[in-house]
Amino acid sequence: MTMKRMVTEIGMGTDIRGADYTKAAVRALRDALWHNSLNVAAALGKPTDSMVVEVLIGVPKPERVNKDEVLAVLPHGTGTVKVVEGGLEIPNDAGTGSTVLAHAAAVVRLDV
């Protein structure tokens, strides 16, 4: 059998005042995952934990994301997290903080 892409989910997350990159990344992945109910595994007679999820996060400073915290969001299956440059950071007028926007893509694969 071969791992086949079944679903691609996308989301966006922010940290409005704290410039916490991990918080924004976690929120982006939750946004991608929590707006659906995946029945594809069950429809193919597979357990939900057989899903393999590739998570891609885009933020301006990838090194500031804790990948383990992002990976902990996955409710089923196993996964990997890759963080790349992307997203957006908007400084406040006072120059004392910023808002971080993270984008997430979750590619769900099954062995079929």
Contacts in CASP RR format, 6 or more apart in sequence:
PFRMAT RR
TARGET T0000
AUTHOR 0000-0000-0000
METHOD contacts of the structure
MODEL  1
MTMKRMVTEIGMGTDIRGADYTKAAVRALRDALWHNSLNVAAALGKPTDS
MVVEVLIGVPKPERVNKDEVLAVLPHGTGTVKVVEGGLEIPNDAGTGSTV
LAHAAAVVRLDV
1 111 0 8 1.000
1 112 0 8 1.000
2 111 0 8 1.000
2 112 0 8 1.000
3 52 0 8 1.000
3 109 0 8 1.000
3 110 0 8 1.000
3 111 0 8 1.000
4 109 0 8 1.000
4 110 0 8 1.000
4 111 0 8 1.000
4 112 0 8 1.000
5 107 0 8 1.000
5 108 0 8 1.000
5 109 0 8 1.000
6 38 0 8 1.000
6 40 0 8 1.000
6 51 0 8 1.000
6 108 0 8 1.000
6 109 0 8 1.000
6 110 0 8 1.000
7 38 0 8 1.000
7 40 0 8 1.000
7 106 0 8 1.000
7 107 0 8 1.000
7 108 0 8 1.000
8 105 0 8 1.000
8 106 0 8 1.000
8 107 0 8 1.000
8 108 0 8 1.000
9 32 0 8 1.000
9 33 0 8 1.000
9 36 0 8 1.000
9 105 0 8 1.000
9 106 0 8 1.000
9 108 0 8 1.000
10 32 0 8 1.000
10 103 0 8 1.000
10 104 0 8 1.000
10 105 0 8 1.000
10 106 0 8 1.000
11 28 0 8 1.000
11 29 0 8 1.000
11 31 0 8 1.000
11 32 0 8 1.000
11 103 0 8 1.000
11 104 0 8 1.000
11 105 0 8 1.000
12 28 0 8 1.000
12 31 0 8 1.000
12 101 0 8 1.000
12 102 0 8 1.000
12 103 0 8 1.000
12 104 0 8 1.000
13 24 0 8 1.000
13 25 0 8 1.000
13 27 0 8 1.000
13 28 0 8 1.000
13 30 0 8 1.000
13 31 0 8 1.000
13 101 0 8 1.000
13 102 0 8 1.000
13 103 0 8 1.000
13 104 0 8 1.000
14 24 0 8 1.000
14 27 0 8 1.000
14 99 0 8 1.000
14 100 0 8 1.000
14 101 0 8 1.000
14 102 0 8 1.000
15 21 0 8 1.000
15 23 0 8 1.000
15 24 0 8 1.000
15 27 0 8 1.000
15 99 0 8 1.000
15 100 0 8 1.000
16 99 0 8 1.000
17 92 0 8 1.000
17 97 0 8 1.000
17 99 0 8 1.000
18 97 0 8 1.000
18 98 0 8 1.000
18 99 0 8 1.000
18 100 0 8 1.000
19 89 0 8 1.000
19 97 0 8 1.000
19 98 0 8 1.000
19 99 0 8 1.000
19 100 0 8 1.000
20 100 0 8 1.000
21 59 0 8 1.000
21 61 0 8 1.000
21 64 0 8 1.000
21 65 0 8 1.000
21 100 0 8 1.000
21 102 0 8 1.000
22 64 0 8 1.000
22 65 0 8 1.000
22 66 0 8 1.000
22 69 0 8 1.000
22 70 0 8 1.000
24 59 0 8 1.000
24 100 0 8 1.000
24 101 0 8 1.000
24 102 0 8 1.000
25 57 0 8 1.000
25 58 0 8 1.000
25 59 0 8 1.000
25 65 0 8 1.000
25 69 0 8 1.000
25 70 0 8 1.000
25 83 0 8 1.000
25 102 0 8 1.000
25 104 0 8 1.000
26 69 0 8 1.000
26 70 0 8 1.000
26 73 0 8 1.000
27 102 0 8 1.000
28 57 0 8 1.000
28 58 0 8 1.000
28 102 0 8 1.000
28 103 0 8 1.000
28 104 0 8 1.000
29 55 0 8 1.000
29 57 0 8 1.000
29 70 0 8 1.000
29 73 0 8 1.000
29 74 0 8 1.000
29 104 0 8 1.000
29 106 0 8 1.000
30 73 0 8 1.000
31 104 0 8 1.000
32 104 0 8 1.000
32 105 0 8 1.000
32 106 0 8 1.000
33 73 0 8 1.000
33 74 0 8 1.000
33 75 0 8 1.000
33 106 0 8 1.000
38 48 0 8 1.000
38 51 0 8 1.000
38 108 0 8 1.000
40 108 0 8 1.000
40 110 0 8 1.000
41 47 0 8 1.000
41 48 0 8 1.000
41 50 0 8 1.000
41 51 0 8 1.000
41 76 0 8 1.000
41 110 0 8 1.000
42 48 0 8 1.000
44 110 0 8 1.000
44 112 0 8 1.000
46 110 0 8 1.000
46 111 0 8 1.000
46 112 0 8 1.000
48 76 0 8 1.000
48 77 0 8 1.000
49 76 0 8 1.000
49 77 0 8 1.000
49 78 0 8 1.000
50 77 0 8 1.000
50 110 0 8 1.000
50 111 0 8 1.000
51 76 0 8 1.000
51 77 0 8 1.000
51 78 0 8 1.000
51 108 0 8 1.000
51 109 0 8 1.000
51 110 0 8 1.000
52 77 0 8 1.000
52 78 0 8 1.000
52 79 0 8 1.000
52 108 0 8 1.000
52 109 0 8 1.000
52 110 0 8 1.000
52 111 0 8 1.000
53 74 0 8 1.000
53 77 0 8 1.000
53 78 0 8 1.000
53 79 0 8 1.000
53 80 0 8 1.000
53 106 0 8 1.000
53 107 0 8 1.000
53 108 0 8 1.000
53 109 0 8 1.000
54 79 0 8 1.000
54 80 0 8 1.000
54 82 0 8 1.000
54 106 0 8 1.000
54 107 0 8 1.000
54 109 0 8 1.000
55 70 0 8 1.000
55 71 0 8 1.000
55 74 0 8 1.000
55 79 0 8 1.000
55 80 0 8 1.000
55 81 0 8 1.000
55 82 0 8 1.000
55 104 0 8 1.000
55 105 0 8 1.000
55 106 0 8 1.000
56 81 0 8 1.000
56 82 0 8 1.000
56 83 0 8 1.000
56 84 0 8 1.000
56 104 0 8 1.000
56 105 0 8 1.000
56 106 0 8 1.000
56 107 0 8 1.000
57 65 0 8 1.000
57 70 0 8 1.000
57 81 0 8 1.000
57 82 0 8 1.000
57 83 0 8 1.000
57 84 0 8 1.000
57 102 0 8 1.000
57 103 0 8 1.000
57 104 0 8 1.000
58 83 0 8 1.000
58 84 0 8 1.000
58 85 0 8 1.000
58 86 0 8 1.000
58 87 0 8 1.000
58 102 0 8 1.000
58 103 0 8 1.000
58 104 0 8 1.000
59 65 0 8 1.000
59 83 0 8 1.000
59 85 0 8 1.000
59 86 0 8 1.000
59 87 0 8 1.000
59 100 0 8 1.000
59 101 0 8 1.000
59 102 0 8 1.000
59 103 0 8 1.000
60 85 0 8 1.000
60 86 0 8 1.000
60 87 0 8 1.000
60 88 0 8 1.000
60 89 0 8 1.000
60 100 0 8 1.000
61 85 0 8 1.000
61 89 0 8 1.000
62 83 0 8 1.000
62 84 0 8 1.000
62 85 0 8 1.000
63 83 0 8 1.000
65 83 0 8 1.000
65 102 0 8 1.000
67 81 0 8 1.000
67 83 0 8 1.000
70 81 0 8 1.000
70 83 0 8 1.000
71 79 0 8 1.000
71 80 0 8 1.000
71 81 0 8 1.000
86 103 0 8 1.000
87 100 0 8 1.000
87 101 0 8 1.000
87 102 0 8 1.000
87 103 0 8 1.000
88 100 0 8 1.000
88 101 0 8 1.000
89 98 0 8 1.000
89 99 0 8 1.000
89 100 0 8 1.000
89 101 0 8 1.000
90 98 0 8 1.000
90 99 0 8 1.000
90 101 0 8 1.000
91 97 0 8 1.000
91 98 0 8 1.000
92 98 0 8 1.000
92 99 0 8 1.000
END
